[in-house]
Amino acid sequence: MIFSRGVRYMLLSTLCFALMNVCVKLLPHVPALEIILFRSLISVALSYLTLRLLRIRPWGSNHLLLISRGTTGALALMLYFGTLQQMPLATAVTIQYLAPIFTAILGIFIVREPVRPWQWLFFLLSFAGVLWAEGVDARVEPLWLGLGVLSAVFSGLSYNSIRRLKGREHPLVVVFYFPMVALPITAAYCLLVKWVTPQGLDWLWLGLTGVFTQGAQVYMTKAYQAEQLAKVANWNYLGILYALGFGLLFFGEAFPPGAYAGMTLVLAGVLLNAWYLARHARRAPLPVPEPDAIPATPR
């Protein structure tokens, strides 16, 4: 199968996010918001330097949409990290995988992109695979369960903001606004509430967390600007395969046989959705080609 440009971007994004999760898992003693602070600092620096080198105005021109993307993305991340600390990892990750579904649902109203009936089946098939592979702890407190779902909703809103910015802003400008919003919030928390000084290899893992986050955000932004939301959102589910593989490789985590059956369902839903959209696209009139890159805004 020849993957489209948007799908290739999403595959790279999910890989970077999985590597970021490995780094975060190696920092259990560092507060979650402190990790977000460091990754925001690195992301701001990398984004700003790259934008200046490319002679692109870092502040953009669609400020309301950019701030909306940054705010919803930052809220989603903070809530997600909170649920990671308050419930089992498998449960928190499973709930977060509702985000692609919320992305597609919200996209119907925000960016006017319809989801075809068969695609709902493929989404449900993939999510059923996630539930099977990871499992859900029914003993989770309703408050944290609700906050986990709210995190997925904010993620869906953030991805739709990215889609609306297609052709209006350079992807790096969109990425730049995420840490710009998260930075002051996490800095205030770390300075006024809790600070743990990193030691030894902690600095390496924090640095790599920022680098992998930057790569993940850039490729995710390009993916959502290159393709319809419903076409690329489902590929997020492949992140569970990365997580299972890296868990076995780096932490020796063993999985029950049912986990591999769930992985098969995840892949089936993703591949069926891709096949269905490709088949439908062949029957549709050819669209006007889009440029490969968004023109840079003069400095």
DRENTI-706568 format. One record per residue (C-alpha): z, x, y. Coordinates in steps of 0.5 Angstrom, whole numbers, padded with zeros to 4 digits, always signed. Each point is the difference from the previous one (the first is absolute). Layout:
REM DRENTI-706568
ZXY
...
***
This chain:
REM DRENTI-706568
+0000+0000+0000
-0002+0003+0007
+0006-0002+0005
-0001-0002+0007
+0002+0004+0006
+0006-0005+0001
+0002+0001-0007
+0000+0007+0000
+0004+0000+0006
+0005-0004-0003
+0001+0004-0007
+0001+0006+0004
+0005-0004+0004
+0004-0002-0006
+0000+0007-0003
+0003+0002+0007
+0005-0005+0000
+0002+0001-0007
+0001+0008+0001
+0004-0002+0006
+0005-0005-0004
+0001+0006-0005
+0002+0004+0006
+0005-0005+0003
+0003-0001-0007
+0002+0008+0000
+0004-0002+0006
+0005-0005-0002
+0006+0003+0004
-0004-0001+0007
+0000-0007+0003
-0006-0004+0000
-0001+0000+0007
+0001+0007+0001
-0006+0001-0005
-0004-0005+0005
+0002+0004+0006
-0003+0007-0003
-0006-0003-0003
-0001-0004+0007
+0001+0007+0004
-0005+0003-0005
-0005-0006+0001
+0000+0000+0007
-0001+0008+0001
-0006+0000-0005
-0003-0007+0003
+0000+0003+0007
-0002+0007-0001
-0006-0003-0004
-0002-0005+0005
+0000+0005+0006
-0004+0005-0004
-0005-0006-0001
+0000-0002+0007
+0003-0007-0001
+0005-0003+0004
+0006-0001-0004
+0002-0006+0004
-0006-0005-0002
-0002-0006+0004
+0002-0006-0005
+0008+0001+0002
+0002-0006-0003
-0003+0000-0006
+0002+0007-0001
+0007-0001+0002
+0000-0006-0005
-0003+0005-0006
+0006+0005+0002
+0005-0005+0000
-0001-0004-0006
-0002+0006-0004
+0007+0003+0002
+0004-0006-0001
-0003+0000-0007
+0002+0007-0002
+0007-0001+0003
+0001-0006-0004
-0003+0003-0007
+0004+0006+0001
+0006-0004+0001
-0002-0004-0007
-0001+0007-0003
+0008+0001+0001
+0002-0007-0002
-0003-0001-0006
-0003+0003-0006
-0006+0004+0002
-0005-0004-0005
+0002-0007+0003
-0001+0003+0007
-0007+0003-0002
-0002-0007-0003
+0002-0004+0006
-0004+0005+0004
-0006-0001-0004
+0000-0007+0003
-0003+0003+0006
-0008+0000-0002
+0001-0007-0001
+0003-0002+0006
-0005+0004+0003
-0006-0004-0003
+0004-0007+0002
+0001+0002+0007
-0007+0003+0001
-0003-0007-0001
+0004-0002+0007
+0000+0006+0004
-0007+0004-0002
-0004-0006-0003
-0001+0003-0006
+0000-0005-0006
+0003+0001-0007
-0005-0002-0006
+0004-0005-0005
-0002+0006-0006
+0004+0005+0005
+0006-0004+0000
+0000+0001-0008
-0001+0007+0000
+0006+0001+0005
+0004-0004-0004
-0002+0004-0006
+0002+0007+0003
+0006-0003+0003
+0002-0002-0007
-0001+0007-0003
+0004+0003+0006
+0006-0005-0003
-0001+0002-0007
-0001+0007+0001
+0006+0001+0005
+0005-0006-0001
+0004-0004+0004
+0007+0000+0001
+0002-0007+0001
+0007+0002+0002
-0002+0002+0007
+0004-0003+0006
-0005-0005+0003
+0001+0003+0007
-0003+0006-0003
-0005-0003-0004
-0002-0004+0007
+0000+0006+0004
-0005+0003-0005
-0005-0005+0000
+0001+0000+0008
-0002+0007-0001
-0007-0002-0004
-0001-0005+0006
+0000+0005+0005
-0004+0005-0004
-0005-0006+0000
+0000-0001+0007
-0001+0008+0001
-0006+0000-0004
-0003-0006+0004
+0001+0004+0006
-0004+0006-0002
-0005-0005-0002
-0001-0003+0006
+0000+0007+0004
-0006+0002-0004
-0006+0002+0004
+0005+0000+0006
+0005+0006-0001
-0001+0007-0004
+0004+0000-0006
+0004+0005+0002
+0002-0004+0006
+0002-0005-0004
+0004+0004-0004
+0004+0004+0006
+0003-0007+0002
+0004-0001-0007
+0004+0006+0001
+0001-0001+0008
+0003-0006-0001
+0004+0002-0006
+0003+0007+0003
+0004-0003+0006
+0004-0005-0005
+0001+0005-0005
+0002+0005+0005
+0005-0004+0003
+0003-0002-0007
+0001+0007-0002
+0003+0002+0006
+0005-0005+0001
+0001-0003-0007
-0001+0005-0006
-0003+0007+0000
+0000+0005-0006
-0003+0007+0001
-0005+0002-0005
+0001+0006-0005
-0004+0005-0003
-0006-0004-0004
+0001-0006+0004
-0004+0003+0006
-0006+0001-0005
+0001-0007-0003
+0000-0003+0007
-0006+0004+0003
-0004-0003-0006
+0002-0007+0001
-0002+0001+0007
-0007+0003-0002
-0001-0005-0006
+0002-0006+0005
-0005+0002+0005
-0006+0001-0006
+0002-0007-0002
+0000-0003+0006
-0007+0003+0002
-0003-0002-0006
+0003-0007+0000
-0002-0002+0007
-0007+0003-0002
+0000-0005-0006
+0002-0006+0004
-0005+0001+0005
-0006+0002-0005
+0000-0006-0004
+0003-0007-0001
+0007-0001-0001
+0000-0004-0006
-0005+0006-0003
+0005+0006+0001
+0007-0003+0000
+0000-0001-0007
-0001+0007-0001
+0007+0001+0002
+0002-0002-0007
-0002+0007-0003
+0006+0003+0004
+0004-0003-0006
-0004+0005-0005
+0001+0006+0005
+0007-0002+0000
+0001+0000-0008
-0004+0006-0001
+0004+0004+0006
+0006-0003-0003
-0001+0003-0007
-0003+0007+0003
+0005+0002+0005
+0006-0004-0002
-0001-0001-0008
+0001-0008+0001
-0002-0003-0007
-0003-0007+0000
+0001-0006-0005
-0007-0002-0004
+0000-0006+0005
-0001+0004+0006
-0007+0003-0003
-0002-0008-0001
+0002-0001+0007
-0004+0006+0002
-0006-0003-0003
+0000-0007+0003
+0001+0004+0007
-0007+0004-0001
-0003-0007-0003
+0001-0003+0006
-0002+0005+0005
-0006+0001-0004
-0002-0007-0001
+0001-0001+0008
-0005+0006+0001
-0005-0002-0005
+0000-0008+0003
-0001+0003+0007
-0005+0005-0002
-0004-0006-0003
+0001-0005+0005
-0002+0005+0005
-0007+0002-0004
-0001-0008+0001
+0001+0000+0007
-0005+0002+0006
+0001+0007+0002
+0004+0001+0006
-0001+0004+0006
+0002+0007-0002
+0006+0003+0004
+0001+0007+0003
+0004+0005-0004
+0005+0001+0005
+0003-0003+0006
-0003+0003+0007
+0005+0004+0003
+0003-0002+0007
-0001+0006+0005
+0006+0003+0002
***
